[in-house]
Amino acid sequence: MEQELPLAEALRRIQRALDTMDALPRAVFDLHRYRDLDYHRIAVELDISVAEVERQLAAAMLHILRCTDGGGP
């Protein structure tokens, strides 16, 4: 059975993931999660394709998962 991380440790790992993320996936993640933009609007904002938005968001989520799972950046 997996043991849950204390909240402070989980937040520290999330912040580390965001701090170590490459610029494009971070921008896509920020626009999607914090500004609630859809993929098409993000593509327009960043002058990239919708497919690239999808790829970059997936890369951002994978990076966060790896960092919060204890694997590090």
Secondary structure, DSSP 8 states (H G I E B T S, - for coil): ------HHHHHHHHHHHHHHS-HHHHHHHHHHHTS---HHHHHHHHT--HHHHHHHHHHHHHHHHHHHTTS--
